[in-house]
Amino acid sequence: MTHWTPADVEARLSEAGMILRRLPEPRRNGYFSTWPEIVHGFADKVSHEPKPMRVSPSPRDIARMEETLTWTNCLESIDGKIVWMKAHDERWKNICWHVGLCHAAAHQHWRYGLSLIALNLNRQPFNRKLPILEIIKLARSL
């Protein structure tokens, strides 16, 4: 993509969060069970809920996710934490509790983080000492 907006950045971060959730669980090496595999009969399976099928992401999706993981390096730690928590579909109440900010301040830091990422991806020169609202307006005007 040649021109990035904060909305495009948000969509790409949400996609990366979804791909991270689809990755298989990490397993520890060296730990295994010596017990035999339990074979369930038909009567055992009737009363159980079916497990949702996990579809592994494609290598292209993983490559896009890995590229997206580096985008938050330019952010302050609190902004990066808010951006990633929102990308993982975390509720605002939990985000605010985790970072210690009220909803309005956390939302402003989230918009600021998306704007900084969009400006960096567009290689747009800007003064980092500008107020947060000015940077958000600058990114929105692109």
GROMACS elastic network, one bead per residue, 0.5 to 0.9 nm:
[ bonds ]
;  ai    aj funct       b0    kb
    1     4     6  0.69374   500
    2   121     6  0.85997   500
    2   122     6  0.72379   500
    3   118     6  0.84647   500
    3   121     6  0.80241   500
    3   122     6  0.60543   500
    3   142     6  0.84038   500
    4     7     6  0.81164   500
    4     8     6  0.60070   500
    4     9     6  0.68139   500
    4   117     6  0.87787   500
    4   118     6  0.53826   500
    4   119     6  0.76762   500
    4   121     6  0.66368   500
    4   122     6  0.61293   500
    4   142     6  0.83550   500
    5     8     6  0.51776   500
    5     9     6  0.63631   500
    5    10     6  0.86862   500
    5   114     6  0.84148   500
    5   115     6  0.75751   500
    5   117     6  0.89646   500
    5   118     6  0.55597   500
    5   119     6  0.81035   500
    5   122     6  0.86961   500
    5   139     6  0.69543   500
    5   140     6  0.70864   500
    5   142     6  0.71014   500
    6     9     6  0.50028   500
    6    10     6  0.61158   500
    6    11     6  0.86633   500
    6   111     6  0.76853   500
    6   113     6  0.88217   500
    6   114     6  0.51397   500
    6   115     6  0.53598   500
    6   116     6  0.84617   500
    6   117     6  0.76479   500
    6   118     6  0.55967   500
    6   119     6  0.86402   500
    6   136     6  0.89376   500
    6   139     6  0.70794   500
    6   140     6  0.72746   500
    7    10     6  0.50187   500
    7    11     6  0.62348   500
    7    12     6  0.86522   500
    7   114     6  0.79397   500
    7   118     6  0.88915   500
    8    11     6  0.51435   500
    8    12     6  0.61955   500
    8    13     6  0.86149   500
    8   118     6  0.82086   500
    9    12     6  0.51472   500
    9    13     6  0.61108   500
    9    14     6  0.85574   500
    9   114     6  0.63457   500
    9   115     6  0.84358   500
    9   117     6  0.72270   500
    9   118     6  0.64242   500
   10    13     6  0.51726   500
   10    14     6  0.61225   500
   10    15     6  0.85725   500
   10    83     6  0.85169   500
   10    86     6  0.89760   500
   10    87     6  0.73398   500
   10   114     6  0.67263   500
   11    14     6  0.51346   500
   11    15     6  0.61797   500
   11    16     6  0.86885   500
   11    87     6  0.84564   500
   12    15     6  0.50115   500
   12    16     6  0.62428   500
   12    17     6  0.86946   500
   12    64     6  0.86445   500
   12    65     6  0.83309   500
   12    68     6  0.72806   500
   12    87     6  0.87879   500
   13    17     6  0.62104   500
   13    18     6  0.86311   500
   13    65     6  0.81151   500
   13    68     6  0.66371   500
   13    69     6  0.82658   500
   13    83     6  0.82286   500
   13    84     6  0.75369   500
   13    86     6  0.88016   500
   13    87     6  0.54824   500
   13    88     6  0.84685   500
   14    17     6  0.50337   500
   14    18     6  0.62096   500
   14    19     6  0.86575   500
   14    84     6  0.85629   500
   14    86     6  0.78613   500
   14    88     6  0.65966   500
   14    89     6  0.76582   500
   15    18     6  0.50758   500
   15    19     6  0.62249   500
   15    20     6  0.86473   500
   15    61     6  0.88742   500
   15    65     6  0.76140   500
   15    87     6  0.78409   500
   16    19     6  0.50654   500
   16    20     6  0.61533   500
   16    21     6  0.87022   500
   16    61     6  0.82235   500
   16    62     6  0.82496   500
   16    64     6  0.74761   500
   16    66     6  0.80595   500
   16    68     6  0.67541   500
   16    69     6  0.77411   500
   16    87     6  0.76362   500
   16    88     6  0.85307   500
   17    20     6  0.50860   500
   17    21     6  0.63874   500
   17    22     6  0.88095   500
   17    65     6  0.80353   500
   17    84     6  0.77744   500
   17    85     6  0.89352   500
   17    87     6  0.55183   500
   17    88     6  0.50101   500
   17    89     6  0.80591   500
   18    21     6  0.51856   500
   18    22     6  0.64172   500
   18    87     6  0.81569   500
   18    88     6  0.70232   500
   18    89     6  0.88600   500
   19    23     6  0.64253   500
   19    56     6  0.84861   500
   19    57     6  0.64099   500
   19    61     6  0.71751   500
   19    62     6  0.71533   500
   19    65     6  0.69916   500
   20    23     6  0.53925   500
   20    24     6  0.87944   500
   20    57     6  0.88366   500
   20    62     6  0.84410   500
   20    65     6  0.77836   500
   20    88     6  0.88080   500
   21    24     6  0.80971   500
   21    88     6  0.83998   500
   22    25     6  0.88628   500
   22    54     6  0.66533   500
   22    55     6  0.67196   500
   22    56     6  0.59664   500
   22    57     6  0.65227   500
   23    26     6  0.87168   500
   23    54     6  0.85324   500
   23    55     6  0.84503   500
   23    56     6  0.60683   500
   23    57     6  0.67609   500
   23    62     6  0.89691   500
   24    27     6  0.89101   500
   24    54     6  0.82364   500
   24    56     6  0.71898   500
   27    31     6  0.85488   500
   28    31     6  0.62049   500
   28    32     6  0.89259   500
   29    32     6  0.83383   500
   33    36     6  0.79933   500
   35    38     6  0.85415   500
   40    43     6  0.80573   500
   40    44     6  0.58972   500
   40    45     6  0.67364   500
   41    44     6  0.53480   500
   41    45     6  0.65049   500
   41    46     6  0.89627   500
   42    45     6  0.51909   500
   42    46     6  0.62885   500
   43    46     6  0.54066   500
   43    47     6  0.74510   500
   44    47     6  0.63947   500
   44    48     6  0.72799   500
   45    48     6  0.53700   500
   45    49     6  0.81900   500
   45    50     6  0.86095   500
   46    49     6  0.81372   500
   48    51     6  0.87852   500
   50    53     6  0.87647   500
   51    54     6  0.89497   500
   57    60     6  0.80812   500
   57    61     6  0.59755   500
   57    62     6  0.65818   500
   58    61     6  0.51961   500
   58    62     6  0.63771   500
   58    63     6  0.87312   500
   59    62     6  0.50136   500
   59    63     6  0.61254   500
   59    64     6  0.86683   500
   60    63     6  0.50913   500
   60    64     6  0.63094   500
   60    65     6  0.86307   500
   61    64     6  0.51349   500
   61    65     6  0.61453   500
   61    66     6  0.86392   500
   62    66     6  0.61009   500
   62    67     6  0.86073   500
   63    66     6  0.51170   500
   63    67     6  0.62810   500
   63    68     6  0.86802   500
   64    67     6  0.51544   500
   64    68     6  0.62599   500
   64    69     6  0.87770   500
   65    68     6  0.50139   500
   65    69     6  0.62229   500
   66    69     6  0.51337   500
   66    70     6  0.71463   500
   67    70     6  0.59370   500
   67    71     6  0.74414   500
   68    71     6  0.54609   500
   68    72     6  0.81112   500
   69    72     6  0.68055   500
   69    73     6  0.83671   500
   70    73     6  0.57371   500
   70    74     6  0.85604   500
   71    74     6  0.68347   500
   71    75     6  0.83407   500
   71   117     6  0.64172   500
   71   120     6  0.86993   500
   71   121     6  0.84088   500
   72    75     6  0.53807   500
   72    76     6  0.83519   500
   72    77     6  0.87645   500
   72    79     6  0.84230   500
   72    80     6  0.55497   500
   72    81     6  0.88253   500
   72    83     6  0.80848   500
   72    84     6  0.83873   500
   72   113     6  0.80255   500
   72   117     6  0.71136   500
   73    76     6  0.80032   500
   73    77     6  0.86901   500
   73    80     6  0.77243   500
   74    80     6  0.85190   500
   74   116     6  0.79048   500
   74   117     6  0.75091   500
   74   120     6  0.83115   500
   75    78     6  0.80434   500
   75    79     6  0.59961   500
   75    80     6  0.55803   500
   75   113     6  0.65371   500
   75   116     6  0.74986   500
   75   117     6  0.79640   500
   76    79     6  0.53352   500
   76    80     6  0.61186   500
   76    81     6  0.85689   500
   76   113     6  0.84830   500
   77    80     6  0.51406   500
   77    81     6  0.60567   500
   77    82     6  0.86360   500
   78    81     6  0.50870   500
   78    82     6  0.62233   500
   78    83     6  0.86281   500
   78    99     6  0.69045   500
   78   109     6  0.81022   500
   79    82     6  0.51656   500
   79    83     6  0.61131   500
   79    84     6  0.86295   500
   79   106     6  0.84500   500
   79   109     6  0.56935   500
   79   110     6  0.62949   500
   79   112     6  0.77150   500
   79   113     6  0.56467   500
   80    83     6  0.50851   500
   80    84     6  0.61296   500
   80    85     6  0.84657   500
   80   110     6  0.82674   500
   80   113     6  0.68743   500
   81    84     6  0.53111   500
   81    85     6  0.60191   500
   81    86     6  0.85391   500
   81    95     6  0.86990   500
   81    99     6  0.79828   500
   82    85     6  0.51632   500
   82    86     6  0.61245   500
   82    87     6  0.85138   500
   82    95     6  0.66144   500
   82    96     6  0.86255   500
   82    99     6  0.76335   500
   82   106     6  0.71721   500
   82   107     6  0.85231   500
   82   109     6  0.73546   500
   82   110     6  0.59360   500
   82   113     6  0.83118   500
   83    86     6  0.52989   500
   83    87     6  0.61624   500
   83    88     6  0.87883   500
   83   109     6  0.83036   500
   83   110     6  0.55414   500
   83   111     6  0.84922   500
   83   113     6  0.65900   500
   83   114     6  0.73495   500
   84    88     6  0.62402   500
   84    89     6  0.88055   500
   84    90     6  0.88617   500
   85    88     6  0.51395   500
   85    89     6  0.66851   500
   85    90     6  0.54659   500
   85    91     6  0.83530   500
   85    92     6  0.89896   500
   85    94     6  0.89793   500
   85    95     6  0.67408   500
   86    89     6  0.50643   500
   86    90     6  0.52310   500
   86    91     6  0.72998   500
   86    92     6  0.77527   500
   86    95     6  0.77203   500
   86   110     6  0.81249   500
   87    90     6  0.73842   500
   90    93     6  0.83978   500
   90    94     6  0.67358   500
   90    95     6  0.67546   500
   91    94     6  0.54510   500
   91    95     6  0.63625   500
   91    96     6  0.87368   500
   92    96     6  0.59552   500
   92    97     6  0.84419   500
   92   103     6  0.68080   500
   92   106     6  0.80958   500
   92   107     6  0.82513   500
   93    96     6  0.52547   500
   93    97     6  0.62154   500
   93    98     6  0.86196   500
   93   102     6  0.88344   500
   93   103     6  0.74329   500
   94    97     6  0.50901   500
   94    98     6  0.60215   500
   94    99     6  0.86543   500
   95    98     6  0.51089   500
   95    99     6  0.61903   500
   95   100     6  0.81642   500
   95   101     6  0.83310   500
   95   103     6  0.85228   500
   95   106     6  0.76639   500
   96    99     6  0.54399   500
   96   100     6  0.55270   500
   96   101     6  0.50812   500
   96   102     6  0.57948   500
   96   103     6  0.60654   500
   96   105     6  0.87243   500
   96   106     6  0.63448   500
   97   100     6  0.52254   500
   97   101     6  0.69948   500
   97   102     6  0.81847   500
   98   101     6  0.82075   500
   99   102     6  0.89958   500
   99   106     6  0.80859   500
  100   106     6  0.86816   500
  101   104     6  0.80979   500
  101   105     6  0.60203   500
  101   106     6  0.57461   500
  102   105     6  0.54493   500
  102   106     6  0.61172   500
  102   107     6  0.85688   500
  103   106     6  0.51725   500
  103   107     6  0.60123   500
  103   108     6  0.85220   500
  104   107     6  0.51659   500
  104   108     6  0.61640   500
  104   109     6  0.87055   500
  105   108     6  0.50327   500
  105   109     6  0.62046   500
  105   110     6  0.85909   500
  106   109     6  0.50843   500
  106   110     6  0.61562   500
  106   111     6  0.87119   500
  107   111     6  0.62549   500
  107   112     6  0.85162   500
  108   111     6  0.51547   500
  108   112     6  0.60382   500
  108   113     6  0.85552   500
  108   132     6  0.79752   500
  108   133     6  0.81705   500
  108   136     6  0.88690   500
  109   113     6  0.60296   500
  109   114     6  0.86226   500
  109   132     6  0.80302   500
  110   113     6  0.51111   500
  110   114     6  0.62999   500
  110   115     6  0.85739   500
  111   114     6  0.51669   500
  111   115     6  0.60719   500
  111   116     6  0.86220   500
  111   136     6  0.67722   500
  112   115     6  0.50291   500
  112   116     6  0.61310   500
  112   117     6  0.86410   500
  112   132     6  0.61971   500
  112   133     6  0.76213   500
  112   135     6  0.69783   500
  112   136     6  0.57144   500
  113   116     6  0.51693   500
  113   117     6  0.62600   500
  113   118     6  0.86348   500
  113   136     6  0.88571   500
  114   117     6  0.52078   500
  114   118     6  0.61766   500
  114   119     6  0.86577   500
  114   136     6  0.84946   500
  114   139     6  0.87804   500
  115   118     6  0.50757   500
  115   119     6  0.61210   500
  115   120     6  0.85636   500
  115   135     6  0.68375   500
  115   136     6  0.55802   500
  115   137     6  0.85758   500
  115   138     6  0.81317   500
  115   139     6  0.53018   500
  115   140     6  0.76148   500
  116   119     6  0.51294   500
  116   120     6  0.61105   500
  116   121     6  0.85595   500
  116   135     6  0.74019   500
  116   136     6  0.79878   500
  116   139     6  0.75964   500
  117   120     6  0.51213   500
  117   121     6  0.60844   500
  117   122     6  0.85567   500
  118   121     6  0.51434   500
  118   122     6  0.61462   500
  118   123     6  0.85048   500
  118   124     6  0.86055   500
  118   139     6  0.68489   500
  119   122     6  0.51321   500
  119   123     6  0.60645   500
  119   124     6  0.51892   500
  119   125     6  0.76223   500
  119   126     6  0.80289   500
  119   135     6  0.88740   500
  119   138     6  0.85014   500
  119   139     6  0.62261   500
  119   142     6  0.87262   500
  120   124     6  0.61937   500
  120   125     6  0.80501   500
  121   124     6  0.77074   500
  122   125     6  0.88684   500
  126   129     6  0.87740   500
  126   130     6  0.82061   500
  126   135     6  0.81092   500
  126   138     6  0.86693   500
  127   130     6  0.57402   500
  127   135     6  0.85765   500
  128   131     6  0.82286   500
  128   135     6  0.82575   500
  129   132     6  0.87192   500
  130   133     6  0.82403   500
  130   134     6  0.62440   500
  130   135     6  0.65129   500
  131   134     6  0.53675   500
  131   135     6  0.65803   500
  131   136     6  0.88900   500
  132   135     6  0.53164   500
  132   136     6  0.63328   500
  132   137     6  0.87689   500
  133   136     6  0.50295   500
  133   137     6  0.61765   500
  133   138     6  0.85518   500
  134   137     6  0.50734   500
  134   138     6  0.60631   500
  134   139     6  0.86534   500
  135   139     6  0.61829   500
  135   140     6  0.85220   500
  136   139     6  0.52508   500
  136   140     6  0.61477   500
  136   141     6  0.86925   500
  137   140     6  0.50094   500
  137   141     6  0.61464   500
  137   142     6  0.89412   500
  138   141     6  0.52777   500
  138   142     6  0.68280   500
  139   142     6  0.55288   500
